[in-house]
Structures are given as C-alpha cells and as structure tokens.
C-alpha cells in the first residue's frame, strides 16, 4: 500500500469517528442543558399587578406665602347638576378658611359649568372666642375657585384650587397691605 492509499483508507474511519464524536457531543450537551434548566417547560406565572394608589384627600392653604397649619378639615358636595355645590372648611385655633361654590349650574358636562364662588377668611384671638365676620374684600372682588375636573359634582376625586385677597386689619386698600390667600385641594368623595 502506498502512502496515498493509506491516507484514503483512513478518511472513512476518521469521518465515521468524527460523525460519531459529534453526535455524542451533541447528545451530551442537550442532556446537560436539560439538567441546567430543569423547569424550562413549566409555565411561568404572570407577575402580580402593582398596587393601585388609593387617592387621599389633601388641602393646602397659604396666607401671604406662609402655609396654614390645618388642624380641622371638612368638605361636602351636595346635589348634582343644577343647584349643587361644593364647600371646603379648613381651620386651626386662630384661623379659618371657607371656600364655597353654590349653586352650581352644570347642564352638559363638561361644556357648560357656571357657579358663583366665595372664599372667606376669619381669624380670632384665641380658641375660646368666636370667628366673627370674614375679612373685608377689595372691590372688585377677586374670589376664585377653579376645578380641574369637568364634572366636579359627580366625580369620585375632585381637584382644583382657590384664591382670594382681603383688606388687612389696618383697613388699607393698597395692594401691598392685602392678605392674599391661595389653596389647593384633592377631595375624595
């Protein structure tokens, strides 16, 4: 046998061994992967949904840029459509703010919303004295109560803001002497 014939006779032997070796390696790898991932055929449960944030009633008021410490808060909504209204009362030992919209005219929400509004500010010397009357308002009045909602008389969560200015204790009508009140609200009904 020549060297050339010897090389040709080894080719089928090497090809058979290479094919056999490749098949054995493939089977070993497949078996090995199955043991690495034993539950790859099991269904994966879907992730649980994130918790839903529950809305919370909040009211914040500032008077001349200083936050009012609110120790008592009440609010209500009465009626739906024509004649309904919303009121907010926030107070502490020496201050009280009342914001009211009533009667409310809401014929085709959200397109026709009209309502008179009034924001009042009271102070007292101590918690034993009465509230008296609201601070006087400048003329023309600038009371505002604005709702972010298109249907505040029926929505579960009602958001908005209110503002007003009042003549200070010294009776001056100058802008720099006025008491300026602003408030923001999220009401949950």
N, C-alpha and C positions, 0 to 999 in steps of 0.2 A: 504494500500500500504506500502510495506516495503521500507526501506531506499534504498535498491538495485534497486527496481523497480522505485523509484522516480528518481534516478540517470540516469537510462536508458531512461526514458521518456524525460529527459531534453536534452540528446545528440542530437536528431534530431532537436530540437529547436535551440540549440547552433550552430549546423552545418549549419542550414539554415541561421541564423543570421550572422555567420562568413562568409559564402559564399556571402551573400548579402552585408555585410560590405566591403568585399574585392573587389567586383565588383564596388561598389560605389566609393571606394577609387581609384581604377584604372581609372575609367572614370574621376574623378576629376583631377587626376594627368595628364592624357592625355590632358584634356581641358586646364589645367593650363600651360603645356608645349607649347601648340599651341599659347597661348597668349604671352608667353615669347619670342618665336621666330616666329613673325608673317610673316616673309618673307623667311622661310626655304624652300619653294617650288619654289621660284623665282630663275632664273639662275643668277649666279654671273658673271659679265663681267670680261674678262681676264685682267690682269694687263697690262698697257701700256708698250711697249718696252723701254729699257733705251736709252737715246740719243746716237747716234753714234758720236764718237770723230772725228772731221774733222782734217786731217793731216795739219800741218803747216810747212812751210819752215823755217829751222834753220841752221845757220852756226856758228860754234865757232872756233876760232883760238887762239893758244897761241904761243908766241915767247919767247924762253928761259924761259918757265914756267909762263910767265905773259900773262894774257888774253888781246887780242887785242880788243879795242873798235871799233866795226864796225858801221860806220855811213852811208855807201853806200854798197849795195849788188846787184849784178846782176849775173844771171846764164842763160845758154841756153843749149839746146840739139839740135843738127842738124843731119839730116839723120837717117836712120835705117840700121842695118846690116853693110855690108862692106862700109867703108868710113865715117860713122857717128862719132859723138863726143860729149863730154860734157865739158863745161867750167864754172868756177866759178871765179868771181872777187869780192873781198871784200876790202874796203878801209876806211880810215879816213883822216884827214887833212895832216898827215905826213907819213902814211904807206899804202902800197898796196900789196895785195897778189893775185896772179893769179894761178889757178890750171886748167890744160887742159889735156884732153885725146883725141887725134885725130891723124890720122884716126883710127877708131875702126873696128876691124875685128871680127865679130860675126857670124859664119857660121851656127852652130847648137846650139842655146842657150839651156842650159847653159854650154854645154861641150866645146866649142871652143871659148874662149874670149881672144883676144890679142889686145893690144893697146900700143902705145908709150905714155908716160906721161911726163909732165913738170910742176914743181912748181917754181914760180918766186916770189922774194921778192924785193920790191922797197921802198925807203924812200926819203923824200925831206925835206928841211929845213923849208919850210912854204907852205901854201896852194897856194901861187902865183907862186912858182917855178914848173918846170916840174919834171917828175918822173925820167928821165934819164934811166940808164940801171939797170938790176937786179944785186943784189949782186953776185959775182962770186961763182961758186960751186966747191967743192972739187973734186978731181979725185981719184977714180971713183965716178961718181955722185950717189946720193942716193935718188933721187926724187921717191916718191911712191904715187899712187892714187889707192885705193882699193875700189871696190864696194861690198856691201853686197848683192845686187840683182843679179840674174842670167841673167836678161835681162834689163840692165840699159838704153838701147836705146828705150825701149817701155813701161816700167812700169810707172804707174802714180806717185808713190812715189819712189824715189831713195835715198838710204842711203849708207854711206861709210865714209872713212877717207883719209887724205893725209898727207904727211910729206916730209921734205927736210932739208938739212943743207947747210949753206953758210959760206964762209970765211968772217970773221969780217972786220970792217973798217980799222983795223991796218994791214991787209994783212997776218996775221999769219995763217998758215995751221994746227996748233995744235988743237987737238980735244976740249980742254978746251976753246979755243978762238972762236969757231964756233958759229954761230947763228943757233939755232935749232927751226924749225917751225913745229907745228902739227895742224891739223884741222879735224873737224868732221862736217858732213853735212847730212841734210834731205831735199831733194829737191822735191817740189810738182809741177808736170807738168800738 
